[in-house]
Amino acid sequence: MSQQDKTALSENSALGNENEIVGNTVIIDTGCANLSSVRYAFERLMSDLDRERLFVTDDIEMIKAAERVVLPGVGTAAAAMTSLQVKGLDKLIPTLTQPLLGVCLGMQMLTRVSKERGNQSDDCPCLNIIPVDIDLLDTQGLPLPHMGWNQIKPNTHPIFDGIEAGSYVYFVHSYRAPISDDSIATAQHGETFSAAIAKDNFIGLQFHPEKSAKVGARMLQNFLMMDRTTFKKTNSKLANSQQEAQL
Amino acid sequence: MLAKRIVPCLDVKEGKVVKGVQFRNHEIVGDIVPLAQRYADEGADELVFYDITASAHDRVIDKSWVSRVAERIDIPFCVAGGIRTIEQAREKLAFGADKISINSPALTDPSLIRRLQDEFGRQCIVIGIDSYYNASSDSYWVKQFTGDEAATKDTQWFTQDWVEEVQKQGCGEIVLNVMNQDGVRQGYDIKQLSMIRAICDVPLIASGGAGTMAHFKDVFSQANVDAALAASVFHKGIIDIQELKQYLKDNQIAVRV
């Protein structure tokens, strides 16, 4: 790209284009996750300039300073949590105040505990941000893992702007979060379970938006439009409690 | 409700799609990404790339096509062919493949399945099985090394027993390829697939024999498989994926349209 083009682009951004992505987007390098697919999915939605503000890192200061943070994950809960602990990220993540998107195992790690033991003898303690427990999906005789395209029923939440009830997204998992007050979307495979959970600035998607064609791309686009003010504006309860704390 | 998946399979050799691919009026000159993109745009639910370079030649070859696909394609894809070790699997997954499929090497060493599962999780471990019907004994048997006619050999496994074994070893999905119908487009082997379905607790993908849209309807409604894989009917433009999915929907099969 020529310098002239770059200047023109940045002038466009300065005009306050409503699709402008503010600040840095950081994908946490969880070590054991397949990060490339998530990174590629964001890159597909980004201009060259935006891509320069997309980072895959485990650097604590960069994560803290990001406008929004992605926590990807595949594999087992125990391996992923160990990887976070080794990097000191298990302490950091619960303190983050910007929008954070957990994907698949990244969603499950936001909860209290996962009963996916892998080859461990105990349940796996998680980040304890969203107060639910992960347990084996009760497929009521249907095949497990729950693998493939299934429909979701989303609630009103900024991550689901423009997403219709009954939209298909791609799932690959055997464990699930139960239905709770923190569910923001549901799906059914045998039992009905949380396709997505959220609390304050923390959002978790059980499915893979990076592999869910246009529907998934829209959710990632919605996430890129979020910034540090998004949940401060919408979550008055949180704002009130913070005010009370200050008083 | 979980949708039934339509899965086109592409043969890849040295980073190019091979087998004289012809796509209606859209001429494909062998580059993998535009064809994969086109299938994804038309509504394919997943893609399988069968790397025939890898299985034919035992040498280090360029796998960067896997990451070129991952950069562009926003649906899941599986890489099959020539994966014999944890490291070869890790390479494909790191490049962005969602799943890897193992066939002959698992027959040589079934513990490979467990080791892959321990390393990467069962969700990305697909087992391909080439099954054939032996009329004289009225039974189904597994063959090995079917990629190379001269090397193809019988195994000691009944298909049912091998399906049980690979599940026990921890695979996440099974592709059952029925050899005696493959390529002739006379329909999927409903009888065999139904029998395997009854003992298969992981997702089951039917492969081999698709010739008409009705064949897809039959395999979903009668054998209750999770997905149907096909190659030539899509490559030759005999079946259009969008039309197929609309047809299945009209026939009360749950599909993503």
Contacts between the chains, C-beta under 8 A, distances in Angstrom:
chain1	res1	chain2	res2	distance
A	34	B	93	5.8
A	34	B	94	7.3
A	34	B	96	7.2
A	34	B	98	7.9
A	36	B	67	6.9
A	36	B	70	5.9
A	36	B	94	6.9
A	36	B	95	6.9
A	36	B	96	4.3
A	37	B	70	6.0
A	37	B	96	5.1
A	37	B	98	7.1
A	40	B	70	5.6
A	40	B	71	4.8
A	40	B	72	7.9
A	40	B	96	6.5
A	41	B	74	6.5
A	43	B	71	7.3
A	44	B	71	7.8
A	44	B	72	7.6
A	44	B	74	7.0
A	74	B	120	7.8
A	74	B	121	6.3
A	74	B	123	7.4
A	74	B	124	7.4
A	75	B	120	6.8
A	75	B	121	4.9
A	76	B	121	6.2
A	119	B	118	7.4
A	142	B	2	7.4
A	143	B	200	7.6
A	143	B	201	6.0
A	143	B	202	5.8
A	143	B	203	4.9
A	143	B	204	7.4
A	143	B	226	6.3
A	144	B	201	6.6
A	144	B	202	7.1
A	145	B	122	6.8
A	145	B	123	5.1
A	145	B	172	5.6
A	145	B	173	7.9
A	145	B	202	7.1
A	145	B	203	7.3
A	146	B	2	7.1
A	147	B	123	6.7
A	147	B	172	6.9
A	147	B	173	6.4
A	147	B	203	4.9
A	147	B	226	7.4
A	148	B	2	5.3
A	148	B	3	6.3
A	148	B	5	5.4
A	148	B	45	7.1
A	148	B	46	7.9
A	148	B	203	6.9
A	148	B	226	6.3
A	148	B	227	7.1
A	149	B	2	7.2
A	149	B	3	4.3
A	149	B	5	6.8
A	149	B	45	5.7
A	149	B	256	4.6
A	150	B	1	7.1
A	150	B	2	4.9
A	150	B	3	6.8
A	151	B	1	6.7
A	151	B	3	7.9
A	168	B	3	6.0
A	168	B	256	4.1
A	170	B	75	7.2
A	170	B	76	6.0
A	172	B	76	7.7
A	172	B	98	7.6
A	172	B	123	4.6
A	172	B	124	7.9
A	173	B	123	7.0
A	174	B	122	7.8
A	174	B	123	7.3
A	188	B	1	7.2
A	189	B	2	5.8
A	208	B	76	7.6
A	210	B	74	7.2
A	211	B	74	6.5
A	211	B	75	6.0
A	211	B	76	4.8
A	211	B	98	6.6
A	212	B	74	7.3
A	212	B	75	8.0
A	213	B	40	7.1
A	213	B	74	5.2
A	213	B	75	5.7
A	214	B	74	7.7
A	216	B	74	6.7
A	217	B	74	6.2
